[in-house]
Amino acid sequence: MDELSPLLTELTTHPVSFLGGFVTGVLRLNLADDPVRSWLDQRSDNPPPPSDNNSNGNGSGPQSITIE
């Protein structure tokens, strides 16, 4: 029973999160797949991470340089 005490503690403190993670593991859902990811983005309080399209901040795309 000592092995299950951390499991029961998490279940009693955060039941929705625990059961969501448990169901996700049982069904082997990938959290990065689109249906699950979009649902999680709608439910979360955090904004989605920024895309890598404009990672340099100026939005001008690739630039050419000259090396002498």
N, C-alpha and C positions, 0 to 999 in steps of 0.2 A: 504494500500500500504506500510505502514511502516513495516509490518511483512515480506514482501518479499524483503526488501532492503538488508539484509545480503545474501540472496540467489542470488540476482542479482549481488552483489559485487563479490561473489565467482565465479559466472559464467563468469563475464567479466575478472577477473584476471587469472583464471586457467580453461579455457573452456574444454580442453581435460580431465583433471582430474575430473572435476565436472561431465561431461557427462558420463565418464566411471563409476564413482561411482553411478550415477543415474541409468544407465542401469543395473549395477550389482544389485542394490537394487530392481529394477522393476522385473528383471528375477529371483531374489532370488538365485543368484549364491553364492556358498561358496568359498571364496578365498583360503581355505586350500585344496580344492579338486584338484586332480592331473592335469587335463587339464588346469585349470585356473592358478594354482600355477606354472606349468612349463612355461606357456606363460608369466606370470609376471616375472619370473626369467630371461627369455631371454630378456625382455624389460627393466628391471631395471638396474641401474648403480651399485647398491650394490650387492656384492657377496651373495650367499645363505647362511643362517645360518649353522654353523657346526652341524653335526649329533651327537647324543648322544652315538655313538658306542665306542668312545675312550675318554670319558669325563675326565678320570683321567690323561691323557696325556702320560702315558708310554705304553699303548697298550697291556699290558700283561694280561688283563682280571681280573677276580676275584682272590683274594689272600687269602690264609688261614692264620689265626693268632692263636697263642697259649696264652691262659689266665691261669695264675697260681693262 
